């Protein structure tokens, strides 16, 4: 891993909210960025949406996933999207996983 990426990892790992922010960015922000770039969402609306996405990600990782019963209850959310397609590992997602795996392997060596 080069020094640039190593510094990014260090900064991220020093942020107590890094995982919630990373989840919000990965699962939300990247998906709506084109809409934001086309000025269909104002900067303030985007900030508000980002904040809510981070809040929800934090709830998920700090509370819901820490309790099997709450996790089971949370799955009620899936009823609202029962007609959605099943998840698919796309080439883009496989590339992301490869990058994360490479960074993780380098971190293990340290």
N, C-alpha and C positions, 0 to 999 in steps of 0.2 A: 504494500500500500504506500502510495507516495505521501509526502509530508502535507500536501494540500488536503487530501482526503482525511489523513490522520487528524489534522487540526479540526476539520469539520466534525468528525466523530467525537473528539474531545469536547468541543463546545456543546454538541447535542447531549452528550452524557452528563454534562454539568447542569443541565436545565431539568428541574424536578418535574416539569410538565412536558418534557420532550416526547414521551410516547403518545400522550393525548394529542399533541400538536401534529405529530407525524401521522397518526391515524386520520385526523381531520384533513390534513393536506392530501394524503394518499387517496382517501375514499371520497372526498368532497371537492376540495379546492381545485385540484387538477382537472376534475370533470367539468367544472363550470367556468374555467379560466377563459375559454373562447367567448362565452357569453359576456363575461365581464370586459374582455378586451374590445368587444364590439359595442361597448357602452350601453348594453341593455340592462346592466346592473350598475348602480352608482358605486363609487368608492365606499361611501358610508354603508350602503346596503351590503356590500361585500364584506366589510369589517364586521358588521352585525352577524351575517351568516357564518363567517369564520369563527367568531366567538361562540356562537351556539353549537357549531360542529365540534369545537374543542371541548365545550362543556359536556356535550353528550358522550364524546369519546372518553373523557375523564370519568364520567359516571359508569360507563361500560367497564373500563379496566380497573377502577378502584372499588367498585361496589358490586356490579352485576356478575362479573366473572369470578369474583372471590367467594361466591356462595352458590352451591349447586341448586338450591331451591329457588333462589332469585333468578339464576340463569334459566331454569325451567320455566318460571313465570314470565320471564322476558321474551321467551319464544312465542308468546301470544302475539307479539308484533308481526310475526310472519304470516298470520292469518290475513292481514291486509294486503299481502302481496303473494298469495298462494298461487296466482296464475302467472307469476314471473317465470322466466326460464331458469334452469339450474345454472349454478356458476360454472364457468369454463376457464381453464388455465390457457390464456392466449399466449402467443409468442412474446408479446410485450411483458406480460406478467412473468413468464419464464425467465426473461432477460433480467428483470428486476430481482427475482429470487436468486439468480446466479450472482449478481452484483452483491446482494446482501450476504450470500454464502461466502464469497471471496473476502469481503470485509471482515466477516465473523472469523474466518480462518486466520486472517492476519492478526486480529485482536487476540485470539487464543495463543498466538506465538509470543506475545509480549509479556 
